[in-house]
Each structure stands twice: as structure tokens, then as C-alpha cells.
Amino acid sequence: MKTKTIIISNIIIILAFFILTTTITLSPGGETFERRPTFEWLGMPTGYTIMIDDNPDFSTPWTEKVEGKTYTPDKDLELGDYYWKVKGFRESNVQKFTIISKVSIKREEDEKLRNDGNARLKLDMQPGITGAVTLGINQTIKLEENVEEVIAEQDE
Amino acid sequence: MNKKTFILIITLLLLAGEASALGVTPGKTTINFKPGLERNVELTVLNNEQKDLSLALNVEGELSKYVTLEEKDIRLTPSEGSKTIRYKVKLPENIEKPGIQESKIIIREAKSVTEAGVIVGASLSVASILNINVPYEGKYAEANLFITSQEGEAIFVIQITNYGKEDIEKATASIDIFEGDKKIITLQTDEKPIGQQMRKELTTKWADTKPGTYKAKAKITYDGKKIETEKEFKTIGFLIKFIDVAVKNFNLGQIAKFQILLENAANEKAEDVYARMTLNDQTGRKIMDVESQRIQLQPQERKEVQAYWDTETVQKGNYGGKAELYANSEIWEAPMSMEVLQNEIKTRIGPTAMAVTETKTGYKTTPLIGMLVIALIIVNIAWYLYYKKKSKNKNNNQKDGKF
């Protein structure tokens, strides 16, 4: 009885330790338009290394050391599929997310066009030169008076 | 002013200040060709400005005849922020031209026309691209070279996509690094097989890089075929390095002459090069802030600069501070410590200079294991004491004749 109680209490402590040191990725997962998504995870208050890769085998990961439990990249990620995980005391699960493109064009005052989406755009102006204009994210362009139609498409 | 002209002016004035927007997601869909493949694709049309939108849909491009739209005209009311539209792709048994064949699903805003029949402003249209990736006969791959540079290291990633009808058994690459016209090193990547329509990445690293501009020429070989690609890149790192900091013939209370030997480690000229050193005492008060003269350094050149420090009010002891190097309007800094003795100053520059300097992210894994071990020890001692006490009580009770 004595030995059994001691073994059980030791097992409980070890299990509690493993539960407390488990790291679980929260977001992003699924699809997002955000080119700089904020990565969030659960875990002990310790240092982490976040790994982001477009390969599920993490053969060419982008790694960053992080103090807290969130991380936002300081540059835009390419459109497409990504896999990410964090390593603290132990390694987390792998989470997949996809940055999908949003082609969006907004007409503002004074016949200005703004790239309102999350991808660089190629603009075809009719009548005019086809595909001659590219518009970065959130950039604007002034429309010429004779332009009758603007077709915006993804340019990346 | 007749009625038509009045309406036209009013319409123009109204439209001039009005914002409108149109969007579609995803902006691109890629389908790998398979004979007779049928696929339904969904797009979401975005009405970001929550307007009443009348839209016309059509397909343009090389393979448009294989694409059928479910609807050709749609309307979004102001309460609809988005609407899903669908199209069906039904591919033939064979497409002769290999490579990426582009079609576009174009969503057109109806033109604003006045009662007088005048078109007002440019109409907005957005396109969602449909790429059909038709494989090449046999083995065919395309490659992109990506180079990322960090302090003292460059990482090369060659992204290879197998666009052929056959699997690639072995793909590998060698990368020649050139400094000007001179080849300085050849790097070899790993080897990987690449299945049909698959993408793989070959990687290699160049360690101990010196800051500068280089060219990488990559030769990729896959099952007897070759691709070549090249790219210019810059390695990160500060151009100038401290080689030595010495103070000769020093006497505390007098002026100390620092002889600072600097080296331009880069393969480019460094202008306006100088060193600055600052020291604080234990209370944080600045006790030294000296700068050397400014010089130019050719690539790989070493030169000595001097800085002077009046030690009249300085006490013997250990002091912490920082050393800075300036060149080409850029700055590099590192922690610095100095031990000031009666006839000597010992200077240390770099991460090990100060005990207080810690790495930004220190992993606290050892304390966690320590906590586990301590918890286990405490619990086991507690059990031991508990059972010992219980056994003692039992013995006492037996002695007292309670049982």
C-alpha cells in the first residue's frame, strides 16, 4: 500500500509536469488574408523558437526566437501554404495555414484607385497599355480621363 | 440648361465623390492537368463598400472553352458583403502545349450610364486567374534560387519544381560563389528525388562569410539534365572590426592613449571610419566618452587610430560600457569592459565583456527540470516523514498497550 501510494504520487507529479510543459499552437490555422499573421500558442512562460516553413517536413524553416507566446513577422509572407510549430521546453503540434490572395480595387475621390487587397496587382487600362501598371498593396494611382475600364489581377 | 444636361451634371457630381470597390478571392487558382479532369472551383466576390453591384462574369484565355460559369450575371445588394460564385473546369484528354496555360474569370462592374447615354467614369473589373499546369514530356524541371544572409552566414535554397510527366530520381546542385570575377568557393547542396508536379528545396550554407557583395551561380542537375541560374547577393555583417585596443605607458591620473587597430573585413571601401568608446561607473554615471579620428579603409586594410582619455578623476576598478564602430554611415556596437589599474588598462570588447550581458532569449529548461526534481524529492521526503511518524505512533501505541 505504502509503495503503491508513493509510486502513484510520483506519476501524478511527472504527468502534471508534462501537461504543464506542453505547447499547443492556436492561430493562425486554416485560411487567412493576413500577410503578417500573428502567431499565438499556449504553453509555459518560457523562451520559444518559432519555425515557419512552406514544407511540412520543415526542411527550410524560417526560425525566430521569441520571449512571449505571440509572434508577428516583420515582413510579409508569400501567398500560399505554410506549416508552423514552436519549440519551448518541448515541441508543439504542427499547424497548417494558407494565405489566400484577395484581389480588390477601390475607387476613391478624384478618380484615384487604391489596391485594397493583399496582393500586388497588375492593372489593364482600356483603352491603354495592357499590363503596364503594377500597384503594390495599399498603393494608389490616378486614373487618366480617357480610361473606360480597369481590370485588376494578381501579379505575384 | 436643358433637362438632360442638368441630369448629367448632377450624376457627375454625385459620382465624383463616391467611393466604390470590387474584389475577388482567391486571385489565382492552379490546377495540375490530368486527362479528362473535372473540377468545381469556388470564388468569392467581395462587396467591400456594401454597395448595390450589378456584375457581369466571363472567361478569357487559352483554355477558356474548358471553363463553364454557373452564372454570368450576379447582383449584390448593400447588405451582401460577399457572394460565392462557381465555375466548372472540364479538361480534355490531351493538351498539346506544355507549361502553364492561363485563363481569367473576369468580374465586370456595370458601366454607369446617364439617361442621356453618356458613360460616366471608368468601370472596375477584377480577374481571378486560373492556371492549368500542363506537364512537359519526360523529365522537366524549373528552379529558383533564394539567398538569405545573416551575420556571418548565407543560406542558399534552390526551389525545384518538376513540371515533367516523369519522376526525377535525383536532383542536386552546386553553387559557385564569385567575388567580382574570382571564384572563391563552391558549395554543394543535398540530393532529393522529386515526384511529378512536386516541388522540393535543395539547401546549403556558406559559413564564416565576410560582409560584401557576391554573385552565386547555381548549376542544378537532375537525372542527366542541367539548369543554370545566378543571383547577386549581399552578406550581412559590419565592415569594420576591432583587431586590438591597447594602452601603453599608462599611469592612473594622466591621459591614457588608446591605440585602436581596425580592419576592413569587407570587399568594399569603408568611408568615415571611426571608433567611439563609452564607460560608466557603478552608479551609471558616464566616466568616459572618447572618439578616434576618422579614416578611410580599403578592403582588407588594417589601420591604427587613437583616442585619448583623461583619467584625472578616475578610480581603480572595473567598469562597463560599450564600444561603437562607424563606417559608411552605419554603426556597429558591442558591450565593453575595462579594468583600470595603476599602470594598466585591460579592455575587453564583445559579448563576453560584461557579465550582465545576457542573450535575448534564454531558455529556462534547466530550471523546469530542476523544479520537477525538487517536487519529486519534496513529495518523497514528505511520504517518508509521514510513514515514519505513522510507524512511530503505532509503536508508541503498542508500548502503551492500546492494542
Contacts between the chains, C-beta under 8 A, distances in Angstrom:
chain1	res1	chain2	res2	distance
A	2	B	383	8.0
A	2	B	387	5.9
A	5	B	383	7.1
A	6	B	380	6.7
A	6	B	383	5.0
A	9	B	379	5.5
A	9	B	383	6.9
A	10	B	376	6.1
A	10	B	379	6.8
A	10	B	380	7.2
A	13	B	372	7.3
A	13	B	375	5.3
A	13	B	376	5.8
A	13	B	379	6.1
A	14	B	372	7.3
A	14	B	376	7.7
A	17	B	368	7.9
A	17	B	371	7.9
A	17	B	372	4.7
A	17	B	375	7.5
A	21	B	368	6.4
A	33	B	25	7.3
A	44	B	368	7.1
A	46	B	363	6.6
A	46	B	364	4.8
A	46	B	365	7.2
A	46	B	368	7.1
A	47	B	361	4.2
A	47	B	362	6.1
A	47	B	363	4.6
A	47	B	364	6.6
A	48	B	361	7.9
A	49	B	361	7.9
A	55	B	201	6.5
A	59	B	201	6.0
A	59	B	203	6.9
A	60	B	157	5.2
A	60	B	201	4.9
A	60	B	203	5.7
A	65	B	360	6.7
A	65	B	361	3.9
A	66	B	361	7.0
A	67	B	360	7.4
A	67	B	361	5.9
A	79	B	28	7.9
A	88	B	363	7.8
A	89	B	363	7.9
A	89	B	365	5.2
A	89	B	368	5.5
A	100	B	25	6.0
A	100	B	26	4.8
A	101	B	25	6.5
A	101	B	26	5.2
A	101	B	27	3.6
A	101	B	28	5.9
A	102	B	23	6.0
A	102	B	24	7.8
A	102	B	25	4.5
A	102	B	26	7.8
A	102	B	27	6.7
A	102	B	46	7.1
A	103	B	23	6.1
A	103	B	24	5.2
A	103	B	25	7.0
A	103	B	27	3.9
A	103	B	126	5.0
A	103	B	127	7.2
A	103	B	128	6.9
A	104	B	21	6.3
A	104	B	22	7.0
A	104	B	23	3.1
A	104	B	24	7.6
A	104	B	46	5.9
A	104	B	48	6.2
A	104	B	126	7.1
A	105	B	21	6.7
A	105	B	22	6.1
A	105	B	23	7.2
A	105	B	124	5.6
A	105	B	126	6.2
A	106	B	19	6.4
A	106	B	20	7.3
A	106	B	21	3.9
A	106	B	48	6.9
A	106	B	49	7.3
A	107	B	18	7.9
A	107	B	19	6.0
A	107	B	20	4.9
A	107	B	21	6.9
A	107	B	121	7.6
A	107	B	124	6.2
A	108	B	19	5.5
A	109	B	16	7.5
A	109	B	17	6.0
A	109	B	19	7.1
A	111	B	121	6.9
A	111	B	122	7.5
A	113	B	124	7.9
A	116	B	21	5.7
A	116	B	23	6.8
A	116	B	48	6.4
A	117	B	23	6.1
A	117	B	25	8.0
A	117	B	27	7.2
A	119	B	27	5.5
A	125	B	122	7.8
A	143	B	122	5.7
A	147	B	122	4.5
A	148	B	111	7.8
A	148	B	119	6.6
A	148	B	122	5.6
A	148	B	123	6.9
A	149	B	108	7.6
A	149	B	122	6.0
A	149	B	123	5.1
A	149	B	124	8.0
A	149	B	125	6.2
A	150	B	122	5.4
A	150	B	123	7.5
A	150	B	124	5.7
A	150	B	125	6.7
A	151	B	106	6.3
A	151	B	125	4.3
A	151	B	126	7.3
A	151	B	127	5.7
A	152	B	124	7.4
A	152	B	125	7.1
A	152	B	126	5.1
A	152	B	127	7.0
A	153	B	27	6.9
A	153	B	104	6.6
A	153	B	126	7.2
A	153	B	127	4.0
A	153	B	128	7.8
A	153	B	129	6.0
A	154	B	27	3.4
A	154	B	28	5.1
A	154	B	129	6.1
